[in-house]
């Protein structure tokens, strides 16, 4: 899943070298944290969150195919 999120995010942003995806596991499933540069946050989130929602939908579909539960969090590189 991390490769999928990373490749989608890198195609969206102006600074693909700042894209980092980390995976953490908890009792509910996996949490993917997508870190991008602060000035690329708008490109990843999109107007009214449409791009972020589409990204989460694609990841959820891929995770469902593998019988997993995955949550995508988008955070700024500054945080």
N, C-alpha and C positions, 0 to 999 in steps of 0.2 A: 504494500500500500504506500509506503514512503516514496518509492520510485515514481508511482503514479502521481501523487500530489506534487512532488518536486518537479516533474517534467511539465505538468500543467502550469504551475506557478512560474517557472522560468520562462515559459512562452508568453506570459502576461506582463511581466515587469520590465523596467528599463535597466535594472541592475541585477541580472541573474546570478552574479557571483555572490550576492548577499542572501540568497535563498537557502534556508536551512530547515530541514524537516527532522524532528525528533519524535520517537515513539516511546510512550510510556504505557505500561500495563497496569490495570487495576481490576477490581473484582467484577466490574461491569463489562470490561472489554479493553480495547486499545484507545489511547488518546494520541492523536497526531498533532503536534504543535508545529505550525508553519510560521517561520520567522522571516520577515522581509524588511527591506530598508524602509525607514519612516516615510519617505516620499513616494514609495510604491504601494502604500496601504490602500489608497483609493482605487488603484488599478485591480488589486486583488479582491476588494470588497465590491466594487461596482456601484452603480446608481441604485439606491434603495436596497443594497445587499444582494442584487441579482446574481452577480458572478460568484460570490461566496456561497450562495444557496445552490447554484448549479454545481460548483465544486463539491460541496457536501453530498449532493444527490448522486453524482458519479461515484464518489468513494463509497457511499452507502450501498449502491447497486453492486459494486465490485466486492464489497465485504459480505453482502448477503449471499452472493454466489459461492463464497468460501465458508458460509455459516459462521461468520464473525460479526462482532459489533464494533464499529469504529466511529469515533467522534473527531471532528477536525476543529482545532482552535487556531485562530489567526492572531498572531501577536507581532508587535513592532520590534525591530531589532534593538531599540532603545530600552525596552522593558527587561 
